[in-house]
Amino acid sequence: ARQQLFVVTDYGAKPVSYDNYAQMQDCSQAVQQALNAARQAGGGIVYLPSGRYRMDGNITIPAGVELKGSSDLTTIPRGQGAIFEIYVGEGSADGTPFITMEKNSGLRGITIDYPVQDTPLNVRQFPYSVRGNEGVYIVNLGLRTACRGVDLFTNDCSNHYVDGLTGH
């Protein structure tokens, strides 16, 4: 809705690399604070610099807001890009999705990873990674070991756009 930029690290999110993986801390509240600030400003882009973000809570992308990662290509959760590591919702297949998209919101250039996921023979149940709404767009989203990927049927998702959705 607006060209204003909100950077999650300005709200306390601390991404880590593989080099300092043991220092990972929950970033879900900081990311949500940046999303809320964009909502209060009338919209904008919430930017995730490259790194791994531990997420112990769910987030909601408000209307008029885009949540954008640092890579314009989907990728496996190694190396470059903004990677959400999900630790919320295990055991609740019908629970709240990790990301809920309000009407006319966007998601771009992010990888979602479930590091606690077990082998294909013993799949741990999680809710959907993303649940959309009318007029949403999802571009270059990577999913790794997601039990359920993108839900575009629970809510009215007319006029949605999806491009570059990859995963396993």
Secondary structure, DSSP 8 states (H G I E B T S, - for coil): ----EEEGGGGT---B-GGGGGG--B-HHHHHHHHHHHHHTT-EEEE--SEEEEE-S-EEE-TTEEEE-S-SS---SSSSSEEEEE-S-TT-TTS--SEEE-TT-EEEEEEEE-TT---TTS------SEE--TT-EEEEEEEES-SS-EE-SSS--TT-EEEEEEE-
